[in-house]
Amino acid sequence: MENAINVEAEKSAKTLTTIIYALYAASYFVGITAIVAIVINYIKKEDVAGTFLESHFRWQIRTFWFGMLWGVLGGITALIVIGWAVLIADGIWIVYRIVKGWLRLNDNKPMYAV
């Protein structure tokens, strides 16, 4: 019985992780969804501890914060040409991280230990 509960809880957590990836992807169109996603990441972080989903949460959280860091730096330096290159590179990097994470989640694989 306990094993069935664990399987059901992991399935639910995987669905939530999928929704979080979708929220990050949607943030390209509706920016506030990334804020919703990071809040969910932090609220539900303990629920996925010890599962392969923990690595996905870590991946998502790092994607948000490093993306934010490079976005702010790119925005500040946008007055000089290099800022635009930083913003473009940041956007591509975030898309890569969302796609890579989503694909590995779909295959029930953890993210790399980064």
N, C-alpha and C positions, 0 to 999 in steps of 0.2 A: 504494500500500500504506500509506504513512504517513497519508494522508487517512482511510483506513478505520479506522486505529488511533485517530486523533483523534476521529472520529465515535463510535466505541465508548466511548472514555474519557469523552466529554461525556455520552453516554447514561447511563453508569454514575454519573457525578457528579450528573446530574439526578435519578436514582433516589435517591441518597443525600440530596440536598436535600429531596426529597419525604418521605423517612423522618424527616429532622430536623424538618420542619414537623409531621409526625404526632406526634413525641415532644413538641414544645412543646404541641400541642393536648391530648395525653394527660396533660400535667402538671396539668391541672385536676382530674383524678381520682387520679393517682399522681404527686405532686409531684417525685419523684426523676428523672423522665424529662426534665425541663428541664435538670437538671445533666448528664445523659448527652448531651443535645443540644448544650449549649454546649461540652462537652469535644470532641465530634466536630467542631463548627464550627472550633475552634482547631486541632485536629490536621490536618484536611483543607483548611484555608484556602488553603495554597499550591497544592494540586492544582487549584483552580478559578480561580486567578489568570489574568487575561486573558480570561476567558469571561464570558458574561452571568450565569453562576451566582455570580460573585464578588459582584455587587450583592445577590444573595439572601442570601449568607452575611453580608455587612455588615448587611443588614436584620435578619436573625435575631439576630445578636450584639447589635445596638443594642436590639432589642426585649427581649432577656433583661436586659441591664444597666439600661436605663431602667425596665423593669417591676419589677426588683428594687429599684431606688432608690425609686420611688414606693410600692412595697409596704412597704418598711421605714419610710419616712416616714409612710405611712398607719397602719401598725401602732403606731408610737411615739405618734402623735397620736390613736389610737383611743379613748383615755380621754376625750378631748374630742370632741364630735360631728363636727368636720370630718374627723377621721381616717377615719371610715366612708365619707364621701363620696369621699375620696381613694382608698380601697381599691376602691370600686365603679367609679369612673372608670378606675382602673388596670386592673381586670379587663376592662372593656369595650374599652379601648384595646388591650390585648394580643390579645383575640379579633379585633378589627379587623385588627391587623397580621398575624396568622396567616392569616386568610381572604384578605386583600388579596395577601399574598405568594404564597400557594398558588395563587390564581387566575391571577396573572401568570406564575408558573412553569408552570402548565398550558398557558398560551398561548405559552410559550417567549419571554417578554418579560423584560427586566431590570427590576429595581426602580428607582425614581427615585434620582437621585444625592442622597442625603440625608446 
